[in-house]
Amino acid sequence: MRTNLTDIETFKRSLKYGDVFMLQAREMRTSKSHFLVIVGGDPNNPSLFRVAISSNLDILKELTPSAQDDTFVSIKKDEYKNLSHDSYINCNIYSEISLVDLFREAKNLKAQRKAIDVKIVNRILGTMHKSKIISPLVLKKIPISVDKRGGQKIFPK
C-alpha cells in the first residue's frame, strides 16, 4: 500500500492500527531497519506508539531480561508475507514518535505502508496489556484489541 505522504493531515487521517513501516528502531539498539507496527496513539499530542519486529528472539529477551515469557509474540513468515524469517515482537518495548516525526521519516525514506493482519494486531495488543513493564498511562492509549482493520483509524477525525 502506498503511504499517502502528500500532506500531514491526510497522512494522519489514514493511519490505522497495524500499519507497518520499515524504519530504524532505536530501541533495538542497532542501525538496521525493522518493521515497526503502529499499536496506538495519543490524539492530544499527537503521537504514535509502535513496536518492532525482529527475527532474533534472544536479543529481544536480552532487552528486557525480567519480562515474562508470555509477553513475546511470534509471527510466522507465512502469516505476514513481508517477513523472510519467522519473527517476534517484544511487547514490553515500544517507542513513541510524534506524528510530525513519523511523517517526516516516512517521507524522507519513501517508506511503504505494509498492513499486518488484524489477528496479529490483536495478539500484539493483548500481549502488551499483559506486560508488567509498560506503564498504565501508556496502556490507556493502546487498545486491548481492534475489530475489522479497515475501520480502525488511530486519529478518526
N, C-alpha and C positions, 0 to 999 in steps of 0.2 A: 504494500500500500504506500502510495506516495505521501510523504508528510507535507501538509499544507504549510509552507513557510513564507507565504507572501506577506502576511502581517500577523502580529502577535495576537490580536483579538480573535481572528479566525482560527489560529493555532490553538488558543486557549479553549474555545468552544468545541473544538474537535477532539480534545484529549479524552480517552476512555481508560477505565481500569483494565489492565492487561496489555496496554500498548507497550511495545518493546522497542528500545533504541539501542543501537550498537555504539557505545561511547566509553570513554575511560571511566573506570570506577576507582576513585582514590581510596575508598575504604578497603579495597582488595590489596592495597599496598604494592601495586605494580603499574607500569605504564601501559600494559596490554589493555586493549579494549575488551569489554564484556557486554553481553546482552543485559540491559537494565530494564526491569519490568516496573511500570508505574502501578503503585498499590494504594495510593491515597493522595489527598491534597488538602490544603488549607486555603479556602477562598478568601479569608481575611488578610492573608499575607501578600499576594498569593504565592504558594509554594507547592511542591510535589514531593512525595515520598517514593523512593524506588529501591529495589533490591537487585543484587547482581547474581547472574547465573554463572557457575564455574564447573568445570569438569573435574576439579581436584577437591574431593571431599576432605582429604587430610588437611589441606591448607585452610579450608573453611572451618574445620573443627579447631585448628590452632588459633584462629582469630578470636574465638570465644570458648576457651577451654572449660568454663564452668557451665556451659549450656547443656540442657537435656538433649538426649538423642532424638526425641520426638519433635524437635524444633528445626529439623532439616527436611527439605522437600526434595525428593528425587524426581527428575524429569527424564524419561527415556527418549532417545533420539527419534524414535518413531512417533512420539507424542507431539513433537514440535519440529517440523521439517527443517528449520534453520540450524538445528544443532548437528554437529558432526560426531559427537560423543554423548553417551548418557551423562547427564549433568545434575547439579544440585544447587539449592539455594539455602543459605544460612539465614533462617528467618529471625535471627536475633540481631542482624546487622542490616541497617537501612541507611540511606543517605537522603538528606533533604536538599533540594535545589530550588532556587526561585524560578518562577515561570519565565522571567526575562532571561536568566542564565541558561535554562534548558532550551529556550527558543534560539538564543544566540549560538549555543554549542551545536545544536542540531542543524542550524542554517550554515554555519561555518564548515561543518563536516559533511554537509549534504546528506544527513542521516535519513535512512528509510525507516518507516514505522512498520514493524512486523508483529502483528497481533498474535497473542497466545490464547489458546482455548479457555473458555470460561471455567471449565472443570479444573484446569491447572491454576487459574487465578484464585479460585475458591480454596484450593488446597493451600496455596501460599497465604492467603488472608487468614484462614482458620488457624494455620500453624503460627503465624505471627502473634495471634491472640493467646497462644499457649506460652509464649516467651515470658520468662521472669526478668529479662534484661531490658526490654523496651518499656519506657515509662507509660503509665496510664494516660498521661496527657497526649502523648503521640498516638496511642492506640484508639483514642476517641476520634481521631481524624482518619482512621483506617477502618473500613467496614469489615465485619466478620465474614460476609460473603456478598456476592452480587448475583443478580439474575442475568437474563439474556445480555450478553456482552454489548450488542449493538446499542442498547438503550442506557448504558451506564456511563454517563459523562461525568468527569471529575468536577467541572465547573458548568452546571447546566445552563446558566444564563449570563 
